[in-house]
Amino acid sequence: MNSSLEQLIEQRIVIIDGAMGSLIQSYRLEERDFRGERLAAHPQDLKGNNDLLCLTRPDIVEEIHWRYYQAGADIVETNTFSSTSIAQADYGLSHLARELNLAAVACAKGAARAAEAKTPGRRCFVAGAMGPLNRTLSMSPDVNRPDYRAVTWEQVNEAYREQALALLEGGVDTLLVETIFDTLNAKAALFAIEEAFEQLGRRVPVMVSVTITDASGRTLSGQTLSAFYDSIRHAKPFCVGINCALGGKEMRPYMQELARIAECPVSCYPNAGLPNAFGGYDETPDDMARILVDFAKNGWLNVVGGCCGSTPEHIAAIAHAVKGVPPRSVFAPRHTLRLSGLESLHVETRAS
């Protein structure tokens, strides 16, 4: 395990980066940027495949990572949210999945080395980001065929294993299974990660982050937050958290609940508010920092950052706001039978 990261999270609130896509959009890239020379003749449009920029415009990806480190991030996520053979199939690029992950780690590590060199003694970490996929194991994409699935467990497991192996071989400090809306997909990812650890003979900390899609307090596949946690608790995550979908204000009751039930460090990286009518995000750095420092002062946070719409300016404001606020205390595991479907069932025995 990465003892440096484990020690840091015990000492203070750790800062994770913000959105990648928001910053990529600010560069106003064209189709040719995504294609480069290598894919000039590719038969499908590639604009919007942001992960591909790790191969065709690594300078931009590394610069974005650098900007987040400069803003105060301790951890940046690799630009690999969609770097699986399943997700890349939409662009006809499944065969590049392994290469995309290796290139993405190189971009992030390049920025980390530069940031460490600028501030001797500083440690900058790289998280291998593993997104939720564009196909789900729990739900049918066809309302007329509820039994149908667009993908199998074996296919999801294999895609995640390929990704995990490449991220680990590239040298990430931690793996982050994030923006989970289908717990079965997440379980396939966690299983694949364990297989990768066994194959390579080494481990890194595993972070897990779920997305609560609306005010119902449930994931898209229907689970409550408690049921989700009970479903992945067996994997003994290094950290568990909530990201995306909601802004910090709307995420408040769910962060409070997660901080109460999680037996490991807790993370939170919300969107910069809810999307406006044009799909943009209006929450300013000061707005976001004010909300998240309140979470920190309530003792709910160990890791904090931003998701969609957040920028280095948002991360800098958050890092400044939580500086000096003690991290959430992690309590010992409770030895209770926990079962989970869409909701949790806890069975406790009492001495007579």
C-alpha positions as CSV (number, residue, x, y, z in Angstrom):
1,M,0.0,0.0,0.0
2,N,1.1,3.6,-0.5
3,S,2.1,4.6,3.0
4,S,2.7,8.2,2.1
5,L,-0.9,8.7,1.0
6,E,-2.2,6.8,4.0
7,Q,-0.1,9.0,6.3
8,L,-1.2,12.2,4.6
9,I,-4.9,11.4,5.0
10,E,-4.4,10.8,8.7
11,Q,-2.7,14.2,9.1
12,R,-5.1,16.6,7.2
13,I,-7.9,16.9,4.7
14,V,-6.5,15.8,1.3
15,I,-7.3,17.9,-1.8
16,I,-8.2,16.1,-5.1
17,D,-8.5,17.9,-8.4
18,G,-11.5,19.3,-10.3
19,A,-13.0,18.7,-13.7
20,M,-11.0,17.7,-16.7
21,G,-13.7,18.3,-19.4
22,S,-14.5,21.9,-18.3
23,L,-10.9,22.9,-18.9
24,I,-10.5,20.9,-22.1
25,Q,-13.5,22.9,-23.5
26,S,-11.7,26.1,-22.7
27,Y,-8.9,25.2,-25.2
28,R,-11.5,25.2,-28.0
29,L,-10.1,22.2,-29.7
30,E,-11.1,21.0,-33.2
31,E,-11.4,17.6,-34.7
32,R,-7.8,17.6,-35.9
33,D,-6.6,17.9,-32.3
34,F,-8.4,14.7,-31.4
35,R,-7.2,12.9,-34.5
36,G,-3.6,13.9,-34.7
37,E,-1.6,12.4,-37.5
38,R,-2.1,8.8,-36.3
39,L,-5.9,8.9,-36.6
40,A,-6.2,11.3,-39.5
41,A,-8.0,8.7,-41.6
42,H,-10.2,7.2,-38.9
43,P,-13.7,6.7,-40.3
44,Q,-15.6,8.1,-37.2
45,D,-15.7,11.6,-35.7
46,L,-13.5,11.8,-32.6
47,K,-14.1,15.3,-31.3
48,G,-15.3,15.0,-27.7
49,N,-13.3,11.8,-26.9
50,N,-11.3,13.7,-24.3
51,D,-9.3,10.6,-23.2
52,L,-7.8,10.4,-26.7
53,L,-6.0,13.7,-26.1
54,C,-3.6,11.8,-23.9
55,L,-2.2,10.4,-27.2
56,T,-2.8,13.3,-29.6
57,R,-2.4,16.4,-27.3
58,P,-0.6,15.2,-24.2
59,D,0.7,18.7,-23.8
60,I,-2.8,20.0,-23.0
61,V,-3.6,17.1,-20.6
62,E,-0.3,17.5,-18.7
63,E,-0.8,21.3,-18.5
64,I,-4.3,20.8,-16.9
65,H,-2.8,18.4,-14.3
66,W,-0.1,21.0,-13.6
67,R,-2.7,23.7,-13.1
68,Y,-4.5,21.6,-10.5
69,Y,-1.3,20.8,-8.7
70,Q,-0.5,24.5,-8.7
71,A,-3.9,25.2,-7.2
72,G,-3.1,23.0,-4.3
73,A,-4.3,19.5,-5.3
74,D,-2.5,16.6,-3.6
75,I,-4.1,14.1,-6.0
76,V,-4.9,14.5,-9.7
77,E,-7.0,11.9,-11.6
78,T,-5.8,10.5,-14.8
79,N,-7.7,11.5,-17.9
80,T,-9.1,7.9,-18.2
81,F,-12.8,8.3,-17.3
82,S,-13.7,6.5,-20.6
83,S,-10.5,4.6,-21.3
84,T,-12.0,1.1,-21.4
85,S,-12.6,-1.1,-24.5
86,I,-16.3,-0.9,-23.8
87,A,-16.5,2.9,-23.7
88,Q,-14.1,3.5,-26.5
89,A,-16.2,1.2,-28.8
90,D,-18.4,4.1,-29.5
91,Y,-15.5,5.7,-31.3
92,G,-14.2,2.5,-32.9
93,L,-11.1,2.7,-30.7
94,S,-11.5,-0.3,-28.3
95,H,-8.0,-1.5,-29.4
96,L,-6.4,1.6,-27.9
97,A,-7.7,1.2,-24.4
98,R,-4.5,-0.1,-22.8
99,E,-2.4,2.6,-24.6
100,L,-4.8,5.4,-23.6
101,N,-4.3,4.4,-19.9
102,L,-0.6,4.2,-20.1
103,A,-0.4,7.6,-21.9
104,A,-2.7,9.2,-19.4
105,V,-0.6,8.1,-16.4
106,A,2.5,9.5,-18.2
107,C,0.8,12.9,-18.5
108,A,-0.2,13.0,-14.9
109,K,3.1,11.8,-13.6
110,G,4.9,14.3,-15.7
111,A,2.9,17.1,-14.1
112,A,3.5,15.5,-10.6
113,R,7.2,15.4,-11.1
114,A,7.2,19.1,-12.3
115,A,5.2,20.2,-9.3
116,E,7.4,18.2,-6.8
117,A,10.5,19.7,-8.4
118,K,9.1,23.2,-8.0
119,T,8.4,22.6,-4.3
120,P,11.1,20.3,-2.8
121,G,9.7,17.9,-0.2
122,R,6.1,18.1,-1.6
123,R,4.5,14.8,-2.6
124,C,2.0,14.8,-5.5
125,F,-0.2,11.7,-6.0
126,V,-1.8,10.3,-9.2
127,A,-5.1,8.5,-9.0
128,G,-6.0,6.1,-11.8
129,A,-9.6,7.1,-12.7
130,M,-12.0,4.3,-13.7
131,G,-15.4,5.6,-14.9
132,P,-18.8,4.0,-14.7
133,L,-19.0,2.8,-18.4
134,N,-21.7,3.7,-20.9
135,R,-23.4,0.3,-20.5
136,T,-25.0,-1.1,-17.3
137,L,-25.3,-4.5,-15.8
138,S,-28.3,-3.7,-13.6
139,M,-30.7,-2.1,-16.1
140,S,-32.0,-2.8,-19.6
141,P,-31.6,-0.1,-22.3
142,D,-34.8,-1.3,-23.8
143,V,-38.0,-0.6,-21.9
144,N,-39.8,-3.3,-23.8
145,R,-37.2,-5.9,-22.8
146,P,-36.5,-5.5,-19.1
147,D,-34.5,-8.8,-19.1
148,Y,-32.1,-7.6,-21.8
149,R,-28.6,-6.4,-21.0
150,A,-26.3,-4.7,-23.4
151,V,-23.2,-6.2,-21.8
152,T,-22.3,-9.2,-19.6
153,W,-20.4,-9.4,-16.3
154,E,-17.5,-11.1,-18.1
155,Q,-17.2,-8.3,-20.6
156,V,-17.3,-5.6,-17.9
157,N,-14.9,-7.4,-15.7
158,E,-12.4,-7.9,-18.6
159,A,-12.6,-4.3,-19.7
160,Y,-11.9,-3.0,-16.2
161,R,-9.1,-5.6,-15.6
162,E,-7.4,-4.3,-18.8
163,Q,-7.7,-0.8,-17.5
164,A,-6.6,-1.5,-14.0
165,L,-3.5,-3.4,-15.2
166,A,-2.5,-0.6,-17.5
167,L,-3.0,2.1,-14.8
168,L,-1.0,0.0,-12.3
169,E,1.8,-0.7,-14.8
170,G,1.9,3.0,-15.6
171,G,2.6,3.7,-11.9
172,V,-0.5,5.3,-10.3
173,D,-0.5,5.8,-6.5
174,T,-4.2,4.8,-6.1
175,L,-7.1,3.6,-8.2
176,L,-10.4,5.5,-8.1
177,V,-13.6,3.8,-9.2
178,E,-15.8,6.9,-9.6
179,T,-19.2,8.3,-10.6
180,I,-20.8,5.0,-9.8
181,F,-24.5,4.9,-10.8
182,D,-24.7,1.1,-11.1
183,T,-23.3,-0.8,-8.2
184,L,-23.0,-4.0,-10.2
185,N,-20.7,-2.3,-12.6
186,A,-18.7,-1.1,-9.6
187,K,-18.5,-4.6,-8.2
188,A,-17.1,-5.8,-11.5
189,A,-14.5,-3.1,-11.4
190,L,-13.5,-3.9,-7.8
191,F,-13.3,-7.6,-8.7
192,A,-11.1,-6.8,-11.7
193,I,-8.9,-4.6,-9.5
194,E,-8.3,-7.5,-7.1
195,E,-7.4,-9.7,-10.1
196,A,-5.0,-7.1,-11.3
197,F,-3.4,-6.9,-7.9
198,E,-3.0,-10.7,-7.8
199,Q,-1.5,-10.8,-11.3
200,L,1.0,-8.0,-10.6
201,G,1.8,-9.0,-7.1
202,R,1.3,-5.6,-5.5
203,R,-1.5,-3.4,-4.3
204,V,-2.4,0.3,-4.1
205,P,-5.1,2.0,-2.1
206,V,-8.6,1.8,-3.8
207,M,-10.9,4.8,-3.6
208,V,-14.6,4.4,-4.5
209,S,-17.0,7.3,-5.3
210,V,-20.8,7.0,-6.0
211,T,-23.1,9.5,-7.6
212,I,-26.6,10.2,-6.1
213,T,-28.6,11.3,-9.1
214,D,-31.4,13.3,-7.6
215,A,-33.2,14.3,-4.4
216,S,-34.5,10.7,-3.9
217,G,-31.1,9.9,-2.3
218,R,-30.7,6.9,-4.5
219,T,-28.3,5.9,-7.3
220,L,-29.6,5.5,-10.8
221,S,-30.0,1.8,-10.3
222,G,-32.1,2.4,-7.3
223,Q,-29.9,1.9,-4.2
224,T,-29.9,4.0,-1.1
225,L,-26.5,5.4,0.0
226,S,-26.4,2.9,2.9
227,A,-27.2,0.0,0.6
228,F,-24.5,1.1,-1.8
229,Y,-21.9,1.2,1.0
230,D,-22.9,-2.2,2.3
231,S,-22.6,-3.6,-1.2
232,I,-19.0,-2.5,-1.6
233,R,-17.9,-2.6,2.0
234,H,-16.4,-6.1,1.6
235,A,-13.7,-4.6,-0.8
236,K,-12.4,-2.6,2.2
237,P,-12.0,0.6,0.2
238,F,-9.2,3.0,1.3
239,C,-11.8,5.8,0.9
240,V,-15.4,6.1,-0.1
241,G,-17.3,9.2,-1.2
242,I,-19.8,11.0,-3.4
243,N,-19.1,12.9,-6.6
244,C,-20.9,14.5,-9.6
245,A,-24.7,14.9,-10.4
246,L,-25.3,17.3,-7.5
247,G,-23.8,20.5,-6.2
248,G,-22.4,20.6,-2.7
249,K,-25.6,22.2,-1.3
250,E,-27.8,19.4,-2.6
251,M,-25.2,16.8,-1.5
252,R,-25.2,17.9,2.1
253,P,-27.6,15.3,3.6
254,Y,-25.9,12.5,1.8
255,M,-22.5,13.5,3.0
256,Q,-23.8,13.7,6.5
257,E,-25.1,10.2,6.2
258,L,-22.0,8.7,4.6
259,A,-19.8,10.3,7.3
260,R,-21.9,8.6,9.8
261,I,-21.8,5.0,8.3
262,A,-18.4,4.8,6.6
263,E,-15.7,2.8,8.4
264,C,-12.9,4.4,6.2
265,P,-12.0,7.9,5.1
266,V,-14.7,9.8,3.2
267,S,-14.4,12.0,0.1
268,C,-16.6,14.6,-1.5
269,Y,-16.1,16.3,-4.9
270,P,-19.4,17.8,-6.1
271,N,-20.2,19.7,-9.2
272,A,-19.9,23.5,-9.2
273,G,-23.7,23.7,-8.5
274,L,-26.5,22.3,-10.6
275,P,-26.3,22.8,-14.4
276,N,-28.0,25.9,-15.7
277,A,-30.3,26.1,-18.7
278,F,-27.3,26.2,-21.0
279,G,-25.5,23.2,-19.4
280,G,-23.0,25.4,-17.6
281,Y,-22.2,25.7,-13.9
282,D,-22.7,28.9,-12.0
283,E,-21.2,28.2,-8.6
284,T,-18.2,30.5,-8.0
285,P,-15.0,29.3,-6.3
286,D,-16.0,31.2,-3.1
287,D,-19.5,29.7,-3.2
288,M,-18.1,26.2,-3.5
289,A,-15.5,26.7,-0.8
290,R,-18.1,28.1,1.6
291,I,-20.3,25.0,1.3
292,L,-17.4,22.5,1.5
293,V,-15.7,24.1,4.5
294,D,-18.9,23.7,6.3
295,F,-18.8,20.0,5.6
296,A,-15.2,19.9,6.9
297,K,-16.1,21.8,10.1
298,N,-18.9,19.3,10.7
299,G,-16.3,16.5,10.7
300,W,-17.5,14.9,7.5
301,L,-14.4,15.1,5.2
302,N,-11.1,13.4,4.6
303,V,-10.7,14.1,0.9
304,V,-12.3,17.1,-1.0
305,G,-12.3,18.6,-4.4
306,G,-14.6,19.3,-7.4
307,C,-16.3,17.6,-10.3
308,C,-18.2,19.0,-13.3
309,G,-17.8,22.7,-13.8
310,S,-15.0,23.1,-11.2
311,T,-11.7,24.7,-12.2
312,P,-8.2,25.2,-10.7
313,E,-9.7,28.4,-9.2
314,H,-12.4,26.4,-7.4
315,I,-9.8,23.9,-6.1
316,A,-7.5,26.7,-4.9
317,A,-10.4,28.3,-3.0
318,I,-11.5,25.0,-1.4
319,A,-7.9,24.1,-0.4
320,H,-7.5,27.5,1.2
321,A,-10.8,27.2,3.0
322,V,-10.2,23.8,4.6
323,K,-6.6,24.4,5.5
324,G,-6.2,23.8,9.2
325,V,-9.6,22.1,9.6
326,P,-9.1,18.7,11.2
327,P,-10.0,15.6,9.0
328,R,-12.9,13.4,9.9
329,S,-12.1,10.8,12.5
330,V,-12.3,7.2,11.2
331,F,-14.0,4.7,13.5
332,A,-13.4,1.0,13.9
333,P,-15.5,-1.4,11.8
334,R,-18.7,-2.6,13.3
335,H,-19.1,-6.3,13.4
336,T,-22.7,-6.5,12.2
337,L,-24.4,-8.6,9.5
338,R,-25.2,-6.2,6.7
339,L,-27.3,-7.2,3.7
340,S,-28.2,-4.9,0.8
341,G,-30.6,-4.9,-2.1
342,L,-32.1,-1.5,-3.0
343,E,-32.0,-0.8,0.7
344,S,-30.0,-2.1,3.7
345,L,-30.8,-4.7,6.3
346,H,-28.6,-4.8,9.4
347,V,-29.0,-7.7,11.8
348,E,-27.6,-7.1,15.3
349,T,-27.4,-9.7,18.0
350,R,-27.8,-8.7,21.6
351,A,-26.5,-10.5,24.6
352,S,-29.4,-12.0,26.7
